[in-house]
């Protein structure tokens, strides 16, 4: 308590409502972007650790975000204390303040979080990380049993997933509490600047990202993803025409090969792998293309893909390179958006593909352009491979390339 009096910890009024009231309840906070939830949670964790609460757990999307939050939100406040009273162990992702400890974990592999009990747990970016329901049911819920702990769940909606379900639960149960805030509720942001950004955003994005509304489909990019899930992967059939989309990669990203039946416009084969030498990838591509009746290949030929395109041609494949720029990527994704929204294509329940489609998002740049991407720390290789295959459906018919 002596140390607590030497530290200045600030909350704006809405943060006080969340973190300083009803502390005996589980909480679900639905908020617009830049509301200040993460900063408020960091200040709350510091306050509780100074009071002796321990152990605590902070769960986030990826490790690099955790490092930034600790460096920008925790450490500037903790530096008001003598250095001997706190320690950030970056390698272990462990923060110690006095006798209290807080673990920081990313949600990308939920199984790695299991094994300990906690007094207070904070789930950040819940709209993203709770798309994997295993995280909540198998990892987080059992962790609060040891200490009769409390969970604080917060984020911006990303469709009606488990985050939405827990928000409804919080409105119905006495031991839970639900909160809803928009971007405008952050008193440190200028209303005029928010208005300007809102005027440049698509209406669905404004509803989700600014006003924190749960929409039936993820307002990020793709709608009707679940309605397109049909059938199974299958072997090639005689006299059928197939198209392949290939997004090559070697190390950090995944190389993905997607095969589609051109007439029925459905995915019939899917491969995803990494840490495979390019020569072996080309051999796989060649084998799959020949297996599927000399399928026509559309591949990313940007950067390292350019020499791979030439090597694919030397192997005798029917192949077209797709060069990525901001404009061509937007055109490619726009084409896939229409195909999925109008249910023109279908694919089996391929978990990596479906996860990427549902997480895929866009933002408005300062120049007013749309930029498509996966959330930071996630992949979009399956999306790009599918998009290239769908592009190929319109480009190739039998042995004739349609320009």
N, C-alpha and C positions, 0 to 999 in steps of 0.2 A: 504493500500500500504506500510505503514511502516513495518508492520509485514511481508509482502511478501519478503522484502529485507533481513530479518534475516533468511530465510529458504532456504536451498540449495535443489533444485529439479532437478534431472538428468534424461535426456532422451537419449537413443541411437538414431542414425540418422534415423532409420526407424520409431521409435516412434514419432520423431519430424515431419516426413512426415504426420503421421496420425493425431496427436493431435494439432500441432501448425500451420498447414497450412489449408486453406479453412475451417475456423471455422464456416462459415455461412451455411454449407451444411450438410445434412444427410449423414452418412457414413456407409459402409458395409465393414468389414475387414475379409477376409478369410485368415487364417494363419495356419502354421504347429504347432505341439505341441512344447511347451517351447520357443515360439518366444518372449514372453515378453509382450503380449498384456495387461494382467491383471495388471501387475506392471505399465505399461505406463498409463493405464486408471486411476489407483489410483493416480498417480502423477498429471495427468491432472485435476482430480476432486479437489485435494488439491489446485492447482494453481487457478482454477476458483472460488473456495470458498474464497480464499484470495483476489481475485479481486471483490468479492461481488455478484457473480452469485448465485441465489437461487430462488426456491427450485430445488434440483437435485434428481434423482432417479437412484439407482443401482439395477438391477435385475439379480439374479443368480440362480443356480440350487437348493441349499439347504441352510438352515440357518447355519449349521456348517461350510460350505465353506465361508460364509460371515464373520463369526467370525474370521476365520483364516486370511482372506484377510485384514480385518481391523487391526488385531493384528500385522501382518507381513509386510504389505505394507503402511498402513496409519499412524499408531501410531509412528513408528520409525522416520518418517519425521516430524510429528506434535510435537514431543517432543523437537524439536528445538525452539518451541514457548513457552512463559510462559503458565503454566497450566491453567490460568484463561481465556485464549483466545480460548480454544477448549474443547469439551466434547464429549465423546463416551457413549451413553446410550444403553448398550448392550441389555437390556430387550426390549426396544422399537425399536431396530435396527435403531437408529438415531444418526447421527454425526453432531455436530455443530462446525463451525469454524468462529470466529468473529460473524457477523450477519447472516451468511449463514447456511442453513440446507440441509442435504442429507439423504434421506430415503433409507434403504436397504431392499429389499423384495425377497423372494424365489418364484420361478415360479411354484411350485408344485400345488398350488391352485390359478389359475389366477384371479378368481373372487375376492379374498382378496386384490388384488392390486388396484382395481378400486376405484374411488372416488376423486382423486386429479389431479391437473395439475402440469406440471413440465417444467422447462426451458431447462434442459439437461437430457437425459435418456441414460443410458448405459446398453445394454443387453449382458451379458457375457455367454459364452458357447452356442451361438445361435444355433449351430448344434443340440444341445440336446433340449433346452427349446422351440424352435420354431417348434418342432414336433407337439406341441399342437397349432394349428393356432388361437384358441380363444385368446391366450395370446396377439397376435399382433392385430388382427382385433377388438376385443372387449375391451381390456384393454389398450394397449400401444398407439395405434394411436389416440384415443380421448384425451389422456392426454397432447398432445402437442398443443392443440388448444388455451388454455388460454394465453400462453406466446409466441405463434409462435415458439415453442421449437424445439430443434434438437435432433435427435436420433443417437446414435453410436451403431452399431450392430456388434459383433465380435465373432469368434469362429473357431473351426476346423470342416470341413464338416462331416456330418453323413448321407450320402445319399442325394438324391435330394429332399429335403423337402422345406418348406417355406423360409428357409435361402438361398437356391439356387435361388429361385424366386426373393427375394429381392436383391441378388447380381447382377442378370441380370438387374433388375430395376435400380440399381445404375450405371450401365454402360451406360444406355440409356438416363437418365434424367439429365438436367443441374443442378438441385438443389440437386442432389445426387452425391456421389463419391465412386467408388469401389477401393479396395486395395487387393492385393494378395501377400503374403509372405510365404516362406518356413521356416522350422526349421533352415536351414543354414543361414538365414538372421539375426539371433540373434548374434551380434558380441561377446557376452560374453560366447558363447558355443564353445567348441573345435571341429573343423571339424573332427578330427580323431575319437573322441568319437561318434559323430553322425554317421560317416561311419561304426563304429563297430556295433552300434545298428541296422542300416539299413541292414547290412549283415545278421542279425539274424531274421529279420522280414519277414513275408509273403509279396509277392510283392504287393498285393492289399492294405495291411495295410500301407506299405511304401508310396504308392501313396496318400492315404487319410491323414494319420497322420503326415507324414513328408513333403510331397509336396503339401498338402492341395488341392487335386483334388476332385471335386464332382463326385462320381461314381454313376452309375444308381441304384445300390443296395447299402445299407449300408455295408461297408467293415468290419463292426465289426464282425459279425458271419453269420447271416442267409440271404440268397438270395432267391428271388422268394416268399417272404412271401405273398404279395398281390395276386399272382397267385393261392395261395392255399385257398383263401377265397371263399367258396362255400356253398350253402345250408343253412339250418336252424337247430336249435336244435329240437329233436323229441323224442317222447315217445318210449319205447321199443317195438319191434315187436317179435311175437312168432317165436321160432326156430332160432332166431339170437343169435350170440355169441358176448359178450361185454367184454372189458378190461377197468379197471380203473387205473388211475395214481393219487396217493394221496401224496401231500406234506404237512404234518401237521405243524401247528404253532399256537401260542396262542395270543401273544401280538403285538410286533412290526411288525412282518411279517404276511402274510396272509396264511390261510389254504386253499388249492385249491384242488378240486376234479374234475377230467376230465374223462369223459366216452367216449370210442371210439367203434364204430362198427368194429369188427375185419375183417370181409370179405370186407367191403367197405372202411375201413381204414379212417374213418372220425369221427370227434367229434360230438356226439349227445347230450351230457349233460355237463354242466359246472357250478360249484359253487365256489364262492370265499367269504371268510368271516374271521373276526378276533375277538378277545376278546370273544371267545366262549370256555367254559370249555371243556376239552378233553373228558369227558364222553359224552357230547352232540355231539361232533364231531364224536366219534365212533358210536353213535346211528344213526347219519345222514349217515355215510359211510355204515353201515349195511343196512339201509333202501334203499339206492340207489343201492347197490350191489344186494340185493334181487329183487328189482324192475326190474333191467336190467338182468334178467334171471340168477341170481347167478353169476354175473360178477367176473372175476378173477382180483384181486387187486395187484398192485405193489406199494409199499410205501417206502418213505425214513425212514430208521430205524436207522439213525445216532442220537446219543445223546438221546434226549427225545423220539425219534421214536422207540427205542428198546423196552421199556415196552409197548408202544402202539401196536407194532407188536404182542406181546404176548396176549394182551387183544383182539385184532382183531381175533386172532386164536381161543381164547376161545369162541368168539361169533359165531364160526362155519364158518367164512369167508374163502374162498380160497384166500390166501394172501401170497405174497412173499416180503421179506424185501430187500431193496437195500442200501447197506452201502456206504456212500460217503467218498472217499479220493480224492486227486488231480487227480489220475489216473482214478478212476472209474467215476468221474464226467466228465472228458475229454471224456472218451469212450461213456458215455451216451449222451453228447451234440453232439459229432461227429456223432452218429447215427441219431440224430434229424436233424442235418445239411444236411445230405444226403437225408433224407426223404423229407425235404422241398425243397431243391435245385432241386431234381428230380420230385417234385410234386407228390410224392407217397401218401401223406396224404392230407386231407382237413379239414377245420374248418369254422364255420360261422363267421360273422364279430363281434367278441367278443373284444371290445375295450381294456380292460386290457391286454388280451393275445397278441393282435397285437402290442400294445405299448411296451410291454416287449420284444417281439421278435425283434422289430426294434431297440430297445435301447441296447440290449444285446451286449456285447463286449468281446474282449480278449486282453491280453497283453503278451509279452514275458518276462519271469522272467530272473534274472541274470544268472540262471543255464541253460537258453535256453529252458525252458519248456513253454507251453501255459497254461495260467490261464484264465478260463472263469468266467464272473461275470456280474451283472448289474452295470451301473455307480453308483458311490457313492451317497447314498440317495434315490436310486430307488430299486424296487423289482424285483426278478426273480422267484417268487413262481409259477406263471402261466407257465413259461418256463419249470421249473423242473417237474411240474405235467404233462404237455404234453409229455415231454421227457420220463417220467416213463411209461406213457400209450403206447407210440410208442415202447418203449423197450418191453412192455408186449405183443404187437402184434406179435412179433417174438418168444416170449417164450411160448405162450399158444394157443392151438388150440382145441376147444371143451372142453373136460375134460382132455386132455393130455398135460402135461407140456413138452415142447421141450427143451432139454439141448444141 
